[in-house]
């Protein structure tokens, strides 16, 4: 596997994980009456990781291609 292919896998994985994390953070209050205590503490981390994923995606489309 070349370094370029590894970069694509990293961008894809981080984007998918960030999207699933954001979905959990956004949809959990709709599913649970009181949000789980661990979810409230993890929100800033999930939003930060989603931001990193967005930066990787932007770097992919602007710098790599």
C-alpha positions in Angstrom: 0.0 0.0 0.0 1.4 3.3 -1.0 1.5 6.4 1.2 -1.1 8.1 -1.0 -3.5 5.2 -0.6 -2.9 5.2 3.2 -3.8 8.9 3.2 -7.1 8.2 1.4 -7.9 5.5 4.0 -7.1 7.9 6.9 -9.3 10.6 5.5 -12.2 8.2 4.8 -12.0 6.6 8.2 -11.7 9.9 10.1 -14.7 11.4 8.2 -16.8 8.3 8.8 -15.9 8.2 12.5 -16.6 11.9 12.9 -20.0 11.7 11.2 -21.0 8.7 13.4 -19.8 10.5 16.5 -21.8 13.6 15.6 -24.8 11.5 14.8 -24.6 10.0 18.3 -24.2 13.3 20.0 -27.1 14.9 18.1 -29.5 11.9 18.2 -28.9 10.7 21.7 -31.1 13.3 23.4 -34.0 12.2 21.1 -33.6 8.6 22.2 -32.8 8.9 25.9 -34.9 11.0 28.3 -31.9 12.3 30.2 -28.7 12.1 28.2 -26.2 9.6 29.5 -23.7 11.4 31.8 -20.7 10.3 29.7 -22.2 11.8 26.6 -22.3 15.3 28.1 -18.6 15.2 28.9 -17.7 13.8 25.6 -19.4 16.4 23.4 -16.4 18.8 23.2 -14.1 16.0 22.3 -16.5 14.7 19.6 -16.9 18.2 18.1 -13.1 18.7 18.2 -12.5 15.4 16.4 -15.2 16.3 13.8 -13.3 19.5 13.2 -10.1 17.6 12.7 -11.9 15.3 10.2 -13.2 18.3 8.3 -9.7 19.8 8.1 -8.4 16.5 6.8 -11.2 16.4 4.2 -10.5 20.0 3.1 -6.8 19.3 2.9 -7.5 16.2 0.8 -9.6 18.2 -1.7 -7.4 21.3 -1.9 -3.8 20.1 -1.4 -3.7 16.5 -2.4 -5.9 16.7 -5.5 
